[in-house]
Amino acid sequence: MSTEGKLGARIRKYREQLGLSQEQLAVNSGLDLSLVIDVEEGTIYPPIGAIIKLSRALGQRVGTFMDDQNVADPVITRAGQVEEETASHRGAKGHYHYYPLGKGKIDRHMEPMFIRIEEDEIKEVSSHEGEEFIIVISGKILMKYGKEETILEKGDSVYYNSVVPHFIGAIDGPAEIYAILYVPI
């Protein structure tokens, strides 16, 4: 089963256990019904902001939907052993390529990731509960935070409250970042 299919099946399972319809989950998460349906059917892998909103609406941590196995502490991720989980935005292959770094740690409160970002003309902001910390590894990143815009370059970092509408995207070519997301349950 594809990554998209596994994620969708897990979301459907928890939604059904709570006795929620897809419409109710869409309302509770603040997402479009069409996105909820596409995610459950495995036709797209949503951006991390949408996964956070779905996990909150279902009362689960983000990793519940992203992990395939449980690993004893400490979780060590070796270079070259990280599997990509790509986000599909607007029904097409995504501009964000996620490489989770904490998979398997069942009691985690943070979501560490390596993310490759391609340029995208559409710069949609998102917001969700929690905090984010980002370090730019290569390329240039446009960060929109509220009404402010900042360019981040290799070695720059930013730590912010993710309830404020924000956007992180590559400019002038692809970029790579390490991101750590904290989302309270």
N, C-alpha and C positions, 0 to 999 in steps of 0.2 A: 504494500500500500504506500502511496506517495506521502510526502510530508504534509501536503495540503489535505489529503484524505484522512490521515491520522488526526490532525488538528480538528478538522470538521467533525469527525466521529466522536471525539472526546467532548467537544462543545455540545453536540446533540445529546450525548449520554447524560451530562450534568443538567442540561435544560429539561430533558424529559424526567429525570429524577425529581426535579423541583416542580414538575407539573406545569411548566410554562410553555406557551405556544411560541412560535418564532416571532410573532408580532409582539408579544409581551417582552421577550428578550430584547427585541429591537428598541422598544420604548425604554426599558430599564437600563439599557446600555447607552442610549442616546445615539445609536447607529441606524442607518437606513435598513429597512427590512430586506431590500435586495442584497445588501452586503451580508447580512446574517444568513440568508438562504445560500448565497454563493460560497460562504465559508463552510457551512454545514455540508454542502454537496461536494466540497473539495475542489471546486473550480478555481478558487484563488487562495493564496496565502496572504492574510491581511497584514497591513503595517502594524508595528508593535503597539502603537497607540490604540488601535482597535482591539488587539488581543488583551491589552490591559483593561479596557472598558468592558469587554465580555467577561473576563475573569472576575472583575469586581461585581458585575451584575449577577454572576453565578456563585459568589461567595467563595471563590477559590483563588489561590496564588497563581501567578502567570505560568510558572513552571509546570503546573498540573497539566496544562495543555500542550507544552512543548517537549516534555521529557518522555523518552522511551524506556528508560531503566533507572533504577536507584543505585547509587554508588556510595560506598562508605567514605567517610572523611579520611583524609583530605581529598578533594577532587582535584586531580592534576590533569591539565589539558596540554598535551604535547604538540609542538609545532607540527603541522602537516596532518594532524589527526582530527581536525575540526571539520564537521560537516555543515555545508551551507543550508540555510533555510531562507529562501528568497521570498520577498514580499511582492505581491502582484497588486499594483495600484490601478484603479479604473479598468479592471478586467484584462490588462496587458501585463507582460512580464515587468517586474518591478525595477525601480531604480535603486532600491536598497537590498543589499545581499547580507543577510544576518548569519553570523557564525557564533552561536551561543557558547559561552565558556564555563558555565556552571551547571550544565546538564547533568542530571542524576542526583544532585544534592537536594534531597527531598524537603529539608527544613530551611531552605534559604529564604532570605528576605530581600535579596538584591538579584538583579538579572545582569550579569556581566556579559558583554558581547564585543566581538570584533565586527565592524560593519564596513563593507565596501559600498560607496555611493557613486552612482553615475549622475550626470547632469540631467535635470528635468525642467522643462519649461514651466510646468505648473507648480507653483510653490504654495501648497495648501498647508495652513497651520492646523495644529491639533492641540488638545489639552486633555489632561487626565490627572488624577491624584498622584502625588508622589514627588520625587526629586530625581534629577539626572545629573551625571557627571560625565563629561566628554573630554577626551584628549585627541587632538588631531595628529595622525601619524604621517599622512602624506596628502598633498593637494591643498586646495583652499575650500573652506566651508563658509557658506552664508548662514548666519544665524539670525532669525527673526524672533524677537522676544517682546511680546506686547507690540508697541509701536516702534521699538528700536530695531535697527539692523546693524550687525557687526560682521566683519570678515575675520575668520580665524585661520591661521596658517600652521604649518608643521611645528609641533611643540607647544602650541597654545592649548589651553584648557578652559572649560566653563562648567560651572556648577549652578544649577537653577531649580526653581520650584516649577514643576511641570504642569501645574494647574493654570498657569499663565499661558495663553495661546502662543505656540512657538512653532518654528520650522527650522530644520537642519538639512541643508542640501549642498551638493557640490557645485562649484562654479569654476569656470576655466578648465574643465576636464574632470576626470574622476578623482575621488578622494577616499581616504581610509581613516577610520576613527576607532578608538576604544570607547565604549559607552557602558556606564553602570547605571541601571535604573533601580530605584527603590519605590515600591508600590505597596502601601499598607493594605492589609486585607480588610 
